[in-house]
Amino acid sequence: MQEPAAVLEIDSLSIDFERGGSRIEAVCDVSLAVRPGEILGVVGESGSGKTQVFLAAMGLLAPNARATGRVRLSGRELSPDCADAFAALRGATAAMVFQDPQSALTPHLTIGVQMGEALVHHGGLRWRDARAAAEEMLGRVGIADPGRCLRQYPHELSGGMRQRVLICMSLLGSPQLLIADEPTTALDVTVQAQVLELLGQVRAARGLAIVLISHDFGVVAALADRIAVMYAGRIIETGPALELLARPRHPYTAALLACVPSRDGPVLSRMPTLPGQPPAGAVVNDACAFAPRCTRMSARCLRERPALEAGAGGDGPGGAQAACHHPLGP
């Protein structure tokens, strides 16, 4: 059976930034695809490049950024360094929920104005109709008094309510793809669970494709169908979520999973950590970027950068792949 066409395709994407007269590479040769109804989890430490990949996919890179590669949104090919080409697709085809709802919302405008303006200016609705649509959407995501919420300002809402409002705003244009960048950051565990449950409900109800960006495997494991692990601007492991979580092949993935607290595991006096620091920028020389922190490092790792490829089972591009000269497991 043929798989449905991808909502988002990224091919050989590289991004660098101008800083102090030189260019710093943040993302190097990233390729991935997200299909309708699929949740892709993208995991990595801060600075791994995961957010920049999807800012490029939305045409939202900073002015000092330069991108090369290919991006296709809903079958339309776009140049990642031409932000204007994305304007017609943002909101209607793809939407993004940013990690800090406080700064993502305009502080001096009510929630009703901020939700309604997209429907008025892009959907052609009258303000009265836009307000009614916004109120209905807030009710769908569990806001107890949506009419009151529309009259409030962002600072009058809790962190969890602000995040729900952002998710509502992203859904008003009925997009095919939702990119959620650290959607549970700074929320307590109960509200985190509610936001993740909401994303799952949205996927089930609308057949929406979702990209869930996080540094927390615990968050991604709850929802993702597939996971891509990034390090130093590259994808170093990818595969079906259950397989990757149960049998990680890259030492970096295994080290991150070892740092996740386990309710059923032994009580530890000290939580495990991953020693060392990731490189300041993407490593572009012929070496494995993770080698200085890896317990399986060899001389080959210091002279040859590993390619992302399938294991002995030959899973292919849609299956498990790892970029490591000495992968874990069979």
C-alpha positions, 0 to 999 in steps of 0.5 A: 500500500502506497504511503500518503504524500508528505505534508512537509518534506525537507531535503538537504537543509543547511543553515548558517548565521553571520556573527562577527564577520564570520558564518556559524553553521547551525544545521547541516544536511538535514532531511526528513518528512512528515506525513498526514496524521503522523506525529514526529518527535524531534529531540536534542539538547539546546543548541542542536538545531532542532528549532532552526530546522522548522523555523526555516520550514516556516520561512521564519529564520532570523535576518542574519541566517542563510539557508540552502536545501529544499522545502516542500509544504503540501506539495509546493516547493519553496526556497528556504531563504525566501521568507515571502514565499511562505506567507500564503501558506503560514496559518492555512497549511502549516502553523507553529506554536512557540515555546514561550506563550507569554512572549508569543502573545501581544501583551496589550491586545485582548485574546479575542482581538489576537484570535480574531484578526487572523480570521478577519484579515486572512479568512475574510470574516467579519469581526462578529463571526471571527469572535464567535469562531474563536469562542467556539475553538476555545471551548473545544480545547477545554477553556471553561469560560471562553467568552471571558477568556476572549476579553482577557489580556495574556497576563491575566491567564495561567501558563496552561491557558496561554498555551491552549490559546496559542494552540487554538490560534494555530488551528483557526486556519485549519492547517494540515501541519502543526509544529509545537516547539517545546509546548510544555516548557515551564508548565507543571506536570499536570498541565503538561499532561493536559497539553499533550492530551490536547495535541493527541485529541487534535491529531485524532479529530483532524488527522493533523500532522504534528511535529513535537520539538523537545529536549525531553524524551518523556514528553515525546514518548507520550505521543510520537509515532516516529522520533528524530534525534539531533546533535550538533545540527545533524540528525544522528538517529531516527526511527519508529518511536517504540523501536528507538525508545526500546533499542537505541542504536546511537550512543547519544540517544542511549545516553539521553534515555539513561537520563530520563527518570524512571518511576519503576527503576531503583532510587538513585542518590544522584541522577545520571547526566551526560558528561561534557558539552555539545559543540558551540556550532555544527561540526563541519570537519570530517569527524563525529561531533559526538566523539569527545563525549562518547564512550565508544569512540575510536580513531575512525570517529576522529577522522571520518564523519558517520553517515545516517544509514539503516542497520543490518536489518535494512529498514530503509529510509522510513525505518531505523537509521543511525549515524554511528561507526559503532552502533549499539545492539545487533 
